[in-house]
Amino acid sequence: MDIIYSDCDLAVCIKPVGLDSESEVPNTLKDALGGEIFPIHRLDKNVGGVMVYARTKQAAAALSKAVQDGQMVKEYVAMVHGTPPETGDWTDLIFKDSSKNKVFVVKKERKGVKKARLEFKTLSAGNESLVRIRLHTGRSHQIRVQFSSRSFPLVGDHKYGSRDDRKEPMLFSCCITFPWKGESKRFEALPDWAN
C-alpha cells in the first residue's frame, strides 16, 4: 500500500482494491507508521484510491467536522459503458436495501430515502468513457447507482448492470481536498487505466 503523505496528524494512502477501508487499511497503516489510526471516511472494498486517516483524536475530530460541513471535497474517476453527456450535475433520491446491500434510484421521498448529488465531466468518450466525478453527498454506492440508472453502468460493476468480464468496478478515488490548519490540503493520484 502506497503512503503518499504522513505527519504527526495525518496519514494519506492509496487504498488497494480488496482491502477494507475501516479495518484492514488502518491496521496496515499502524504497522507502517505506529500509533493510532482513525478512519474518517470509507471506500467500498472493491474500490481503490486516495484516502485520508487521522493519527490523533483531535485530528479525527477536525477532519470529521470538515466532512460534516461539506468541506472535504472528494473526486473520482470512473470508466462507464456508453457515452454520457460532456458534463452533468445529477441529483437523485436513492434508497439502500440493506438486506441486498444494493441501492436504488427512487421517485418519491419516504423513510430511508436520501438525496444524492454529483457533478461530472466526460474526459474521453466512446463505447467505454472516462469520467471525472465530484461528489456533493457521500451516499453508499452513489456513483455506481446514479450512472447505472441512466444506462451508463460502471465497467466491471456487475451489481449495477455491467456485463463485461472485469472483476471489479472501474472506480477510483483520485483526489481529496480539505482545509487543514489554515490552508488547503490536496492529494491526488490516478490509476493506470485513467492516465
Secondary structure, DSSP 8 states (H G I E B T S, - for coil): -EEEEE-SSEEEEEE-TTS-TTTHHHHHHHHHH-S--EE-S---TT-EEEEEEESSHHHHHHHHHHHHTT-SEEEEEEEEES---SEEEEEEEEEEETTTTEEEEESS--TTEEEEEEEEEEEE-SSEEEEEEEESS--TTHHHHHHHTTT--BTT-GGGT--SS-SS--EEEEEEEEEETTEEEEEE---GGG-
